[in-house]
Amino acid sequence: MNKFIDPNHPFFANPLVRWVSSLAPVAWAFVEFVNGSPGWGMIFAALGALAFWVLIVRGPDEPVATDKDKPQD
């Protein structure tokens, strides 16, 4: 099964993209709460929290060292 958000995807290589992708749903949740739609606000807040957890807290996996990455003598 594919991940909902894959932090190892090349799109998320830039830290700024990871931060914007996790904070944009939270900002939209605020807009929904202000406009009187708490249901949508909770959905976007939950998605923002999930994105923040996956992209910022856990982050991408460490690259696996291969033979190509070892220095040549």
mmCIF file of the N, C-alpha and C atoms, coordinates in Angstrom:
data_MODEL
# 
_entry.id   MODEL 
# 
loop_
_atom_site.group_PDB 
_atom_site.id 
_atom_site.type_symbol 
_atom_site.label_atom_id 
_atom_site.label_alt_id 
_atom_site.label_comp_id 
_atom_site.label_asym_id 
_atom_site.label_entity_id 
_atom_site.label_seq_id 
_atom_site.pdbx_PDB_ins_code 
_atom_site.Cartn_x 
_atom_site.Cartn_y 
_atom_site.Cartn_z 
_atom_site.occupancy 
_atom_site.B_iso_or_equiv 
_atom_site.pdbx_formal_charge 
_atom_site.auth_seq_id 
_atom_site.auth_comp_id 
_atom_site.auth_asym_id 
_atom_site.auth_atom_id 
_atom_site.pdbx_PDB_model_num 
ATOM 1   N N  . MET A 1 1  ? 0.838   -1.178 0.000  1.00 0.00 ? 1  MET A N  1 
ATOM 2   C CA . MET A 1 1  ? 0.000   0.000  0.000  1.00 0.00 ? 1  MET A CA 1 
ATOM 3   C C  . MET A 1 1  ? 0.888   1.247  0.000  1.00 0.00 ? 1  MET A C  1 
ATOM 4   N N  . ASN A 1 2  ? 0.547   2.217  -0.824 1.00 0.00 ? 2  ASN A N  1 
ATOM 5   C CA . ASN A 1 2  ? 1.319   3.447  -0.890 1.00 0.00 ? 2  ASN A CA 1 
ATOM 6   C C  . ASN A 1 2  ? 1.049   4.320  0.328  1.00 0.00 ? 2  ASN A C  1 
ATOM 7   N N  . LYS A 1 3  ? 2.037   5.117  0.676  1.00 0.00 ? 3  LYS A N  1 
ATOM 8   C CA . LYS A 1 3  ? 1.882   6.049  1.781  1.00 0.00 ? 3  LYS A CA 1 
ATOM 9   C C  . LYS A 1 3  ? 1.015   7.227  1.337  1.00 0.00 ? 3  LYS A C  1 
ATOM 10  N N  . PHE A 1 4  ? 0.264   7.796  2.283  1.00 0.00 ? 4  PHE A N  1 
ATOM 11  C CA . PHE A 1 4  ? -0.540  8.973  1.974  1.00 0.00 ? 4  PHE A CA 1 
ATOM 12  C C  . PHE A 1 4  ? 0.370   10.153 1.651  1.00 0.00 ? 4  PHE A C  1 
ATOM 13  N N  . ILE A 1 5  ? 1.408   10.335 2.453  1.00 0.00 ? 5  ILE A N  1 
ATOM 14  C CA . ILE A 1 5  ? 2.435   11.352 2.202  1.00 0.00 ? 5  ILE A CA 1 
ATOM 15  C C  . ILE A 1 5  ? 3.779   10.648 2.279  1.00 0.00 ? 5  ILE A C  1 
ATOM 16  N N  . ASP A 1 6  ? 4.535   10.680 1.203  1.00 0.00 ? 6  ASP A N  1 
ATOM 17  C CA . ASP A 1 6  ? 5.838   10.022 1.154  1.00 0.00 ? 6  ASP A CA 1 
ATOM 18  C C  . ASP A 1 6  ? 6.928   11.073 1.318  1.00 0.00 ? 6  ASP A C  1 
ATOM 19  N N  . PRO A 1 7  ? 7.558   11.157 2.487  1.00 0.00 ? 7  PRO A N  1 
ATOM 20  C CA . PRO A 1 7  ? 8.583   12.179 2.692  1.00 0.00 ? 7  PRO A CA 1 
ATOM 21  C C  . PRO A 1 7  ? 9.840   11.958 1.860  1.00 0.00 ? 7  PRO A C  1 
ATOM 22  N N  . ASN A 1 8  ? 9.994   10.762 1.278  1.00 0.00 ? 8  ASN A N  1 
ATOM 23  C CA . ASN A 1 8  ? 11.171  10.474 0.461  1.00 0.00 ? 8  ASN A CA 1 
ATOM 24  C C  . ASN A 1 8  ? 10.976  10.819 -1.010 1.00 0.00 ? 8  ASN A C  1 
ATOM 25  N N  . HIS A 1 9  ? 9.794   11.288 -1.377 1.00 0.00 ? 9  HIS A N  1 
ATOM 26  C CA . HIS A 1 9  ? 9.539   11.684 -2.764 1.00 0.00 ? 9  HIS A CA 1 
ATOM 27  C C  . HIS A 1 9  ? 10.411  12.889 -3.100 1.00 0.00 ? 9  HIS A C  1 
ATOM 28  N N  . PRO A 1 10 ? 10.938  12.964 -4.315 1.00 0.00 ? 10 PRO A N  1 
ATOM 29  C CA . PRO A 1 10 ? 11.812  14.087 -4.684 1.00 0.00 ? 10 PRO A CA 1 
ATOM 30  C C  . PRO A 1 10 ? 11.155  15.461 -4.538 1.00 0.00 ? 10 PRO A C  1 
ATOM 31  N N  . PHE A 1 11 ? 9.835   15.531 -4.623 1.00 0.00 ? 11 PHE A N  1 
ATOM 32  C CA . PHE A 1 11 ? 9.139   16.811 -4.451 1.00 0.00 ? 11 PHE A CA 1 
ATOM 33  C C  . PHE A 1 11 ? 9.415   17.411 -3.079 1.00 0.00 ? 11 PHE A C  1 
ATOM 34  N N  . PHE A 1 12 ? 9.569   16.577 -2.051 1.00 0.00 ? 12 PHE A N  1 
ATOM 35  C CA . PHE A 1 12 ? 9.778   17.039 -0.682 1.00 0.00 ? 12 PHE A CA 1 
ATOM 36  C C  . PHE A 1 12 ? 11.256  17.128 -0.308 1.00 0.00 ? 12 PHE A C  1 
ATOM 37  N N  . ALA A 1 13 ? 12.149  17.133 -1.267 1.00 0.00 ? 13 ALA A N  1 
ATOM 38  C CA . ALA A 1 13 ? 13.585  17.214 -0.968 1.00 0.00 ? 13 ALA A CA 1 
ATOM 39  C C  . ALA A 1 13 ? 13.950  18.568 -0.365 1.00 0.00 ? 13 ALA A C  1 
ATOM 40  N N  . ASN A 1 14 ? 13.291  19.630 -0.811 1.00 0.00 ? 14 ASN A N  1 
ATOM 41  C CA . ASN A 1 14 ? 13.550  20.976 -0.310 1.00 0.00 ? 14 ASN A CA 1 
ATOM 42  C C  . ASN A 1 14 ? 12.818  21.174 1.024  1.00 0.00 ? 14 ASN A C  1 
ATOM 43  N N  . PRO A 1 15 ? 13.517  21.581 2.095  1.00 0.00 ? 15 PRO A N  1 
ATOM 44  C CA . PRO A 1 15 ? 12.848  21.784 3.383  1.00 0.00 ? 15 PRO A CA 1 
ATOM 45  C C  . PRO A 1 15 ? 11.739  22.836 3.333  1.00 0.00 ? 15 PRO A C  1 
ATOM 46  N N  . LEU A 1 16 ? 11.889  23.850 2.499  1.00 0.00 ? 16 LEU A N  1 
ATOM 47  C CA . LEU A 1 16 ? 10.846  24.870 2.394  1.00 0.00 ? 16 LEU A CA 1 
ATOM 48  C C  . LEU A 1 16 ? 9.545   24.259 1.868  1.00 0.00 ? 16 LEU A C  1 
ATOM 49  N N  . VAL A 1 17 ? 9.642   23.359 0.926  1.00 0.00 ? 17 VAL A N  1 
ATOM 50  C CA . VAL A 1 17 ? 8.450   22.691 0.383  1.00 0.00 ? 17 VAL A CA 1 
ATOM 51  C C  . VAL A 1 17 ? 7.791   21.849 1.473  1.00 0.00 ? 17 VAL A C  1 
ATOM 52  N N  . ARG A 1 18 ? 8.586   21.170 2.292  1.00 0.00 ? 18 ARG A N  1 
ATOM 53  C CA . ARG A 1 18 ? 8.022   20.374 3.394  1.00 0.00 ? 18 ARG A CA 1 
ATOM 54  C C  . ARG A 1 18 ? 7.288   21.263 4.389  1.00 0.00 ? 18 ARG A C  1 
ATOM 55  N N  . TRP A 1 19 ? 7.872   22.406 4.740  1.00 0.00 ? 19 TRP A N  1 
ATOM 56  C CA . TRP A 1 19 ? 7.231   23.318 5.694  1.00 0.00 ? 19 TRP A CA 1 
ATOM 57  C C  . TRP A 1 19 ? 5.943   23.902 5.127  1.00 0.00 ? 19 TRP A C  1 
ATOM 58  N N  . VAL A 1 20 ? 5.979   24.347 3.886  1.00 0.00 ? 20 VAL A N  1 
ATOM 59  C CA . VAL A 1 20 ? 4.780   24.935 3.280  1.00 0.00 ? 20 VAL A CA 1 
ATOM 60  C C  . VAL A 1 20 ? 3.688   23.877 3.136  1.00 0.00 ? 20 VAL A C  1 
ATOM 61  N N  . SER A 1 21 ? 4.070   22.668 2.756  1.00 0.00 ? 21 SER A N  1 
ATOM 62  C CA . SER A 1 21 ? 3.087   21.599 2.585  1.00 0.00 ? 21 SER A CA 1 
ATOM 63  C C  . SER A 1 21 ? 2.445   21.186 3.907  1.00 0.00 ? 21 SER A C  1 
ATOM 64  N N  . SER A 1 22 ? 3.128   21.406 5.000  1.00 0.00 ? 22 SER A N  1 
ATOM 65  C CA . SER A 1 22 ? 2.542   21.045 6.286  1.00 0.00 ? 22 SER A CA 1 
ATOM 66  C C  . SER A 1 22 ? 1.805   22.212 6.937  1.00 0.00 ? 22 SER A C  1 
ATOM 67  N N  . LEU A 1 23 ? 2.194   23.443 6.656  1.00 0.00 ? 23 LEU A N  1 
ATOM 68  C CA . LEU A 1 23 ? 1.541   24.590 7.293  1.00 0.00 ? 23 LEU A CA 1 
ATOM 69  C C  . LEU A 1 23 ? 0.365   25.144 6.497  1.00 0.00 ? 23 LEU A C  1 
ATOM 70  N N  . ALA A 1 24 ? 0.318   24.907 5.202  1.00 0.00 ? 24 ALA A N  1 
ATOM 71  C CA . ALA A 1 24 ? -0.791  25.415 4.387  1.00 0.00 ? 24 ALA A CA 1 
ATOM 72  C C  . ALA A 1 24 ? -2.141  24.830 4.824  1.00 0.00 ? 24 ALA A C  1 
ATOM 73  N N  . PRO A 1 25 ? -2.269  23.527 5.093  1.00 0.00 ? 25 PRO A N  1 
ATOM 74  C CA . PRO A 1 25 ? -3.567  23.029 5.570  1.00 0.00 ? 25 PRO A CA 1 
ATOM 75  C C  . PRO A 1 25 ? -3.961  23.606 6.932  1.00 0.00 ? 25 PRO A C  1 
ATOM 76  N N  . VAL A 1 26 ? -2.993  23.877 7.788  1.00 0.00 ? 26 VAL A N  1 
ATOM 77  C CA . VAL A 1 26 ? -3.294  24.467 9.089  1.00 0.00 ? 26 VAL A CA 1 
ATOM 78  C C  . VAL A 1 26 ? -3.806  25.895 8.909  1.00 0.00 ? 26 VAL A C  1 
ATOM 79  N N  . ALA A 1 27 ? -3.203  26.631 7.990  1.00 0.00 ? 27 ALA A N  1 
ATOM 80  C CA . ALA A 1 27 ? -3.670  27.989 7.710  1.00 0.00 ? 27 ALA A CA 1 
ATOM 81  C C  . ALA A 1 27 ? -5.085  27.948 7.136  1.00 0.00 ? 27 ALA A C  1 
ATOM 82  N N  . TRP A 1 28 ? -5.347  26.989 6.263  1.00 0.00 ? 28 TRP A N  1 
ATOM 83  C CA . TRP A 1 28 ? -6.694  26.882 5.686  1.00 0.00 ? 28 TRP A CA 1 
ATOM 84  C C  . TRP A 1 28 ? -7.705  26.449 6.756  1.00 0.00 ? 28 TRP A C  1 
ATOM 85  N N  . ALA A 1 29 ? -7.285  25.642 7.709  1.00 0.00 ? 29 ALA A N  1 
ATOM 86  C CA . ALA A 1 29 ? -8.163  25.267 8.820  1.00 0.00 ? 29 ALA A CA 1 
ATOM 87  C C  . ALA A 1 29 ? -8.570  26.502 9.608  1.00 0.00 ? 29 ALA A C  1 
ATOM 88  N N  . PHE A 1 30 ? -7.651  27.419 9.817  1.00 0.00 ? 30 PHE A N  1 
ATOM 89  C CA . PHE A 1 30 ? -7.961  28.662 10.506 1.00 0.00 ? 30 PHE A CA 1 
ATOM 90  C C  . PHE A 1 30 ? -9.017  29.449 9.734  1.00 0.00 ? 30 PHE A C  1 
ATOM 91  N N  . VAL A 1 31 ? -8.871  29.517 8.410  1.00 0.00 ? 31 VAL A N  1 
ATOM 92  C CA . VAL A 1 31 ? -9.856  30.212 7.568  1.00 0.00 ? 31 VAL A CA 1 
ATOM 93  C C  . VAL A 1 31 ? -11.224 29.558 7.723  1.00 0.00 ? 31 VAL A C  1 
ATOM 94  N N  . GLU A 1 32 ? -11.268 28.234 7.720  1.00 0.00 ? 32 GLU A N  1 
ATOM 95  C CA . GLU A 1 32 ? -12.540 27.534 7.851  1.00 0.00 ? 32 GLU A CA 1 
ATOM 96  C C  . GLU A 1 32 ? -13.179 27.789 9.215  1.00 0.00 ? 32 GLU A C  1 
ATOM 97  N N  . PHE A 1 33 ? -12.386 27.782 10.280 1.00 0.00 ? 33 PHE A N  1 
ATOM 98  C CA . PHE A 1 33 ? -12.930 28.062 11.611 1.00 0.00 ? 33 PHE A CA 1 
ATOM 99  C C  . PHE A 1 33 ? -13.477 29.482 11.695 1.00 0.00 ? 33 PHE A C  1 
ATOM 100 N N  . VAL A 1 34 ? -12.760 30.436 11.136 1.00 0.00 ? 34 VAL A N  1 
ATOM 101 C CA . VAL A 1 34 ? -13.197 31.829 11.166 1.00 0.00 ? 34 VAL A CA 1 
ATOM 102 C C  . VAL A 1 34 ? -14.503 32.009 10.391 1.00 0.00 ? 34 VAL A C  1 
ATOM 103 N N  . ASN A 1 35 ? -14.657 31.293 9.294  1.00 0.00 ? 35 ASN A N  1 
ATOM 104 C CA . ASN A 1 35 ? -15.856 31.415 8.469  1.00 0.00 ? 35 ASN A CA 1 
ATOM 105 C C  . ASN A 1 35 ? -17.015 30.549 8.949  1.00 0.00 ? 35 ASN A C  1 
ATOM 106 N N  . GLY A 1 36 ? -16.866 29.903 10.093 1.00 0.00 ? 36 GLY A N  1 
ATOM 107 C CA . GLY A 1 36 ? -17.966 29.164 10.688 1.00 0.00 ? 36 GLY A CA 1 
ATOM 108 C C  . GLY A 1 36 ? -18.159 27.759 10.168 1.00 0.00 ? 36 GLY A C  1 
ATOM 109 N N  . SER A 1 37 ? -17.115 27.116 9.686  1.00 0.00 ? 37 SER A N  1 
ATOM 110 C CA . SER A 1 37 ? -17.199 25.728 9.223  1.00 0.00 ? 37 SER A CA 1 
ATOM 111 C C  . SER A 1 37 ? -16.263 24.854 10.054 1.00 0.00 ? 37 SER A C  1 
ATOM 112 N N  . PRO A 1 38 ? -16.684 24.514 11.276 1.00 0.00 ? 38 PRO A N  1 
ATOM 113 C CA . PRO A 1 38 ? -15.776 23.756 12.144 1.00 0.00 ? 38 PRO A CA 1 
ATOM 114 C C  . PRO A 1 38 ? -15.478 22.348 11.631 1.00 0.00 ? 38 PRO A C  1 
ATOM 115 N N  . GLY A 1 39 ? -16.402 21.753 10.888 1.00 0.00 ? 39 GLY A N  1 
ATOM 116 C CA . GLY A 1 39 ? -16.144 20.415 10.354 1.00 0.00 ? 39 GLY A CA 1 
ATOM 117 C C  . GLY A 1 39 ? -14.976 20.412 9.388  1.00 0.00 ? 39 GLY A C  1 
ATOM 118 N N  . TRP A 1 40 ? -15.013 21.321 8.407  1.00 0.00 ? 40 TRP A N  1 
ATOM 119 C CA . TRP A 1 40 ? -13.908 21.433 7.461  1.00 0.00 ? 40 TRP A CA 1 
ATOM 120 C C  . TRP A 1 40 ? -12.637 21.896 8.169  1.00 0.00 ? 40 TRP A C  1 
ATOM 121 N N  . GLY A 1 41 ? -12.796 22.759 9.165  1.00 0.00 ? 41 GLY A N  1 
ATOM 122 C CA . GLY A 1 41 ? -11.624 23.206 9.914  1.00 0.00 ? 41 GLY A CA 1 
ATOM 123 C C  . GLY A 1 41 ? -10.923 22.063 10.610 1.00 0.00 ? 41 GLY A C  1 
ATOM 124 N N  . MET A 1 42 ? -11.696 21.161 11.187 1.00 0.00 ? 42 MET A N  1 
ATOM 125 C CA . MET A 1 42 ? -11.092 20.009 11.871 1.00 0.00 ? 42 MET A CA 1 
ATOM 126 C C  . MET A 1 42 ? -10.431 19.062 10.874 1.00 0.00 ? 42 MET A C  1 
ATOM 127 N N  . ILE A 1 43 ? -11.056 18.890 9.698  1.00 0.00 ? 43 ILE A N  1 
ATOM 128 C CA . ILE A 1 43 ? -10.453 18.020 8.680  1.00 0.00 ? 43 ILE A CA 1 
ATOM 129 C C  . ILE A 1 43 ? -9.111  18.572 8.226  1.00 0.00 ? 43 ILE A C  1 
ATOM 130 N N  . PHE A 1 44 ? -9.071  19.879 7.903  1.00 0.00 ? 44 PHE A N  1 
ATOM 131 C CA . PHE A 1 44 ? -7.814  20.468 7.440  1.00 0.00 ? 44 PHE A CA 1 
ATOM 132 C C  . PHE A 1 44 ? -6.785  20.550 8.564  1.00 0.00 ? 44 PHE A C  1 
ATOM 133 N N  . ALA A 1 45 ? -7.225  20.760 9.787  1.00 0.00 ? 45 ALA A N  1 
ATOM 134 C CA . ALA A 1 45 ? -6.282  20.770 10.908 1.00 0.00 ? 45 ALA A CA 1 
ATOM 135 C C  . ALA A 1 45 ? -5.663  19.379 11.096 1.00 0.00 ? 45 ALA A C  1 
ATOM 136 N N  . ALA A 1 46 ? -6.485  18.346 10.961 1.00 0.00 ? 46 ALA A N  1 
ATOM 137 C CA . ALA A 1 46 ? -5.963  16.980 11.089 1.00 0.00 ? 46 ALA A CA 1 
ATOM 138 C C  . ALA A 1 46 ? -4.994  16.650 9.956  1.00 0.00 ? 46 ALA A C  1 
ATOM 139 N N  . LEU A 1 47 ? -5.337  17.050 8.729  1.00 0.00 ? 47 LEU A N  1 
ATOM 140 C CA . LEU A 1 47 ? -4.421  16.804 7.609  1.00 0.00 ? 47 LEU A CA 1 
ATOM 141 C C  . LEU A 1 47 ? -3.112  17.582 7.777  1.00 0.00 ? 47 LEU A C  1 
ATOM 142 N N  . GLY A 1 48 ? -3.211  18.811 8.267  1.00 0.00 ? 48 GLY A N  1 
ATOM 143 C CA . GLY A 1 48 ? -2.001  19.595 8.526  1.00 0.00 ? 48 GLY A CA 1 
ATOM 144 C C  . GLY A 1 48 ? -1.140  18.971 9.610  1.00 0.00 ? 48 GLY A C  1 
ATOM 145 N N  . ALA A 1 49 ? -1.793  18.441 10.647 1.00 0.00 ? 49 ALA A N  1 
ATOM 146 C CA . ALA A 1 49 ? -1.045  17.782 11.721 1.00 0.00 ? 49 ALA A CA 1 
ATOM 147 C C  . ALA A 1 49 ? -0.361  16.519 11.203 1.00 0.00 ? 49 ALA A C  1 
ATOM 148 N N  . LEU A 1 50 ? -1.071  15.759 10.368 1.00 0.00 ? 50 LEU A N  1 
ATOM 149 C CA . LEU A 1 50 ? -0.466  14.559 9.769  1.00 0.00 ? 50 LEU A CA 1 
ATOM 150 C C  . LEU A 1 50 ? 0.724   14.938 8.891  1.00 0.00 ? 50 LEU A C  1 
ATOM 151 N N  . ALA A 1 51 ? 0.553   15.947 8.056  1.00 0.00 ? 51 ALA A N  1 
ATOM 152 C CA . ALA A 1 51 ? 1.649   16.378 7.182  1.00 0.00 ? 51 ALA A CA 1 
ATOM 153 C C  . ALA A 1 51 ? 2.826   16.879 8.008  1.00 0.00 ? 51 ALA A C  1 
ATOM 154 N N  . PHE A 1 52 ? 2.558   17.624 9.081  1.00 0.00 ? 52 PHE A N  1 
ATOM 155 C CA . PHE A 1 52 ? 3.637   18.116 9.938  1.00 0.00 ? 52 PHE A CA 1 
ATOM 156 C C  . PHE A 1 52 ? 4.385   16.952 10.578 1.00 0.00 ? 52 PHE A C  1 
ATOM 157 N N  . TRP A 1 53 ? 3.642   15.952 11.046 1.00 0.00 ? 53 TRP A N  1 
ATOM 158 C CA . TRP A 1 53 ? 4.273   14.804 11.681 1.00 0.00 ? 53 TRP A CA 1 
ATOM 159 C C  . TRP A 1 53 ? 5.157   14.036 10.687 1.00 0.00 ? 53 TRP A C  1 
ATOM 160 N N  . VAL A 1 54 ? 4.611   13.777 9.500  1.00 0.00 ? 54 VAL A N  1 
ATOM 161 C CA . VAL A 1 54 ? 5.331   12.961 8.517  1.00 0.00 ? 54 VAL A CA 1 
ATOM 162 C C  . VAL A 1 54 ? 6.498   13.730 7.903  1.00 0.00 ? 54 VAL A C  1 
ATOM 163 N N  . LEU A 1 55 ? 6.279   15.000 7.527  1.00 0.00 ? 55 LEU A N  1 
ATOM 164 C CA . LEU A 1 55 ? 7.287   15.746 6.770  1.00 0.00 ? 55 LEU A CA 1 
ATOM 165 C C  . LEU A 1 55 ? 8.318   16.446 7.641  1.00 0.00 ? 55 LEU A C  1 
ATOM 166 N N  . ILE A 1 56 ? 7.921   16.907 8.832  1.00 0.00 ? 56 ILE A N  1 
ATOM 167 C CA . ILE A 1 56 ? 8.833   17.700 9.662  1.00 0.00 ? 56 ILE A CA 1 
ATOM 168 C C  . ILE A 1 56 ? 9.398   16.869 10.815 1.00 0.00 ? 56 ILE A C  1 
ATOM 169 N N  . VAL A 1 57 ? 8.519   16.254 11.592 1.00 0.00 ? 57 VAL A N  1 
ATOM 170 C CA . VAL A 1 57 ? 8.992   15.536 12.782 1.00 0.00 ? 57 VAL A CA 1 
ATOM 171 C C  . VAL A 1 57 ? 9.760   14.280 12.385 1.00 0.00 ? 57 VAL A C  1 
ATOM 172 N N  . ARG A 1 58 ? 9.117   13.403 11.599 1.00 0.00 ? 58 ARG A N  1 
ATOM 173 C CA . ARG A 1 58 ? 9.815   12.188 11.163 1.00 0.00 ? 58 ARG A CA 1 
ATOM 174 C C  . ARG A 1 58 ? 10.798  12.492 10.054 1.00 0.00 ? 58 ARG A C  1 
ATOM 175 N N  . GLY A 1 59 ? 10.370  13.243 9.064  1.00 0.00 ? 59 GLY A N  1 
ATOM 176 C CA . GLY A 1 59 ? 11.239  13.657 7.968  1.00 0.00 ? 59 GLY A CA 1 
ATOM 177 C C  . GLY A 1 59 ? 11.597  12.516 7.034  1.00 0.00 ? 59 GLY A C  1 
ATOM 178 N N  . PRO A 1 60 ? 12.372  12.837 6.010  1.00 0.00 ? 60 PRO A N  1 
ATOM 179 C CA . PRO A 1 60 ? 12.792  11.801 5.065  1.00 0.00 ? 60 PRO A CA 1 
ATOM 180 C C  . PRO A 1 60 ? 13.789  10.843 5.713  1.00 0.00 ? 60 PRO A C  1 
ATOM 181 N N  . ASP A 1 61 ? 13.829  9.626  5.166  1.00 0.00 ? 61 ASP A N  1 
ATOM 182 C CA . ASP A 1 61 ? 14.785  8.632  5.656  1.00 0.00 ? 61 ASP A CA 1 
ATOM 183 C C  . ASP A 1 61 ? 16.199  9.075  5.298  1.00 0.00 ? 61 ASP A C  1 
ATOM 184 N N  . GLU A 1 62 ? 17.129  8.608  6.089  1.00 0.00 ? 62 GLU A N  1 
ATOM 185 C CA . GLU A 1 62 ? 18.533  8.877  5.787  1.00 0.00 ? 62 GLU A CA 1 
ATOM 186 C C  . GLU A 1 62 ? 18.910  8.099  4.532  1.00 0.00 ? 62 GLU A C  1 
ATOM 187 N N  . PRO A 1 63 ? 19.680  8.712  3.646  1.00 0.00 ? 63 PRO A N  1 
ATOM 188 C CA . PRO A 1 63 ? 20.091  7.980  2.450  1.00 0.00 ? 63 PRO A CA 1 
ATOM 189 C C  . PRO A 1 63 ? 20.963  6.781  2.821  1.00 0.00 ? 63 PRO A C  1 
ATOM 190 N N  . VAL A 1 64 ? 20.746  5.689  2.145  1.00 0.00 ? 64 VAL A N  1 
ATOM 191 C CA . VAL A 1 64 ? 21.507  4.475  2.395  1.00 0.00 ? 64 VAL A CA 1 
ATOM 192 C C  . VAL A 1 64 ? 22.822  4.568  1.636  1.00 0.00 ? 64 VAL A C  1 
ATOM 193 N N  . ALA A 1 65 ? 23.926  4.322  2.331  1.00 0.00 ? 65 ALA A N  1 
ATOM 194 C CA . ALA A 1 65 ? 25.238  4.378  1.702  1.00 0.00 ? 65 ALA A CA 1 
ATOM 195 C C  . ALA A 1 65 ? 25.408  3.167  0.784  1.00 0.00 ? 65 ALA A C  1 
ATOM 196 N N  . THR A 1 66 ? 25.862  3.414  -0.403 1.00 0.00 ? 66 THR A N  1 
ATOM 197 C CA . THR A 1 66 ? 26.131  2.339  -1.357 1.00 0.00 ? 66 THR A CA 1 
ATOM 198 C C  . THR A 1 66 ? 27.619  2.330  -1.670 1.00 0.00 ? 66 THR A C  1 
ATOM 199 N N  . ASP A 1 67 ? 28.023  1.386  -2.480 1.00 0.00 ? 67 ASP A N  1 
ATOM 200 C CA . ASP A 1 67 ? 29.422  1.300  -2.870 1.00 0.00 ? 67 ASP A CA 1 
ATOM 201 C C  . ASP A 1 67 ? 29.856  2.531  -3.663 1.00 0.00 ? 67 ASP A C  1 
ATOM 202 N N  . LYS A 1 68 ? 28.906  3.132  -4.389 1.00 0.00 ? 68 LYS A N  1 
ATOM 203 C CA . LYS A 1 68 ? 29.225  4.319  -5.179 1.00 0.00 ? 68 LYS A CA 1 
ATOM 204 C C  . LYS A 1 68 ? 29.534  5.519  -4.279 1.00 0.00 ? 68 LYS A C  1 
ATOM 205 N N  . ASP A 1 69 ? 28.968  5.524  -3.049 1.00 0.00 ? 69 ASP A N  1 
ATOM 206 C CA . ASP A 1 69 ? 29.155  6.663  -2.158 1.00 0.00 ? 69 ASP A CA 1 
ATOM 207 C C  . ASP A 1 69 ? 30.469  6.593  -1.382 1.00 0.00 ? 69 ASP A C  1 
ATOM 208 N N  . LYS A 1 70 ? 31.112  5.429  -1.386 1.00 0.00 ? 70 LYS A N  1 
ATOM 209 C CA . LYS A 1 70 ? 32.365  5.287  -0.638 1.00 0.00 ? 70 LYS A CA 1 
ATOM 210 C C  . LYS A 1 70 ? 33.486  6.005  -1.383 1.00 0.00 ? 70 LYS A C  1 
ATOM 211 N N  . PRO A 1 71 ? 34.377  6.661  -0.630 1.00 0.00 ? 71 PRO A N  1 
ATOM 212 C CA . PRO A 1 71 ? 35.484  7.350  -1.294 1.00 0.00 ? 71 PRO A CA 1 
ATOM 213 C C  . PRO A 1 71 ? 36.434  6.367  -1.967 1.00 0.00 ? 71 PRO A C  1 
ATOM 214 N N  . GLN A 1 72 ? 36.936  6.790  -3.110 1.00 0.00 ? 72 GLN A N  1 
ATOM 215 C CA . GLN A 1 72 ? 37.902  5.964  -3.856 1.00 0.00 ? 72 GLN A CA 1 
ATOM 216 C C  . GLN A 1 72 ? 39.294  6.203  -3.298 1.00 0.00 ? 72 GLN A C  1 
ATOM 217 N N  . ASP A 1 73 ? 40.063  5.136  -3.195 1.00 0.00 ? 73 ASP A N  1 
ATOM 218 C CA . ASP A 1 73 ? 41.450  5.285  -2.707 1.00 0.00 ? 73 ASP A CA 1 
ATOM 219 C C  . ASP A 1 73 ? 42.377  5.600  -3.825 1.00 0.00 ? 73 ASP A C  1 
# 
